[in-house]
C-alpha cells in the first residue's frame, strides 16, 4: 500500500510541476530568438566574406602564370 501511495504521489508531483512551470516556454522562445539572431549573423558574415574572397581568388588567379 505504501508503494502505491508513493507512486501516486510521485505522479501527482511530476504532473503538478509540468503544469505549473511557465518558464520552460519562455526559455524556448529565448533560445529560438538567439538561434535566429545567430543565423542572421552567420548569413551576413558569409555573404560579406564570400564576395571579398571571390574577388581575392579572381585577383590571385589572374596573376598566376598559365601552364
C-alpha positions, 0 to 999 in steps of 0.5 A: 500500500505504501508503494502505491501511495508513493507512486501516486504521489510521485505522479501527482508531483511530476504532473503538478510541476509540468503544469505549473512551470511557465518558464520552460516556454519562455526559455524556448522562445529565448533560445529560438530568438538567439538561434535566429539572431545567430543565423542572421549573423552567420548569413551576413558574415558569409555573404560579406566574406564570400564576395571579398574572397571571390574577388581575392581568388579572381585577383590571385588567379589572374596573376598566376602564370598559365601552364 
